[in-house]
């Protein structure tokens, strides 16, 4: 159940991070969704327990762990979209 929750929450947080990063245009939406889910999963599973927050995998659903997942999504989306942002200059 924890893995399913992480995928759903990761998808939602990836979508929210795409809105925050204003990276929600046309064909890049799938790439942004995958990057958002990956960032949320990496941050929720790896970074959150290292910072002393509960792991989302084991059912510790607290706000701090979700915020860390959102920041992980935003960071990975920024890294993925950085080449596109450089091309626009």
Secondary structure, DSSP 8 states (H G I E B T S, - for coil): -HHHHHHHHHHHHHHHHHHHTT---TTHHHHHHHHHHHHHHHIIIIIHHHTT---GGGT---HHHHHHHHHHHHHHHHHHHHHHHHHT-
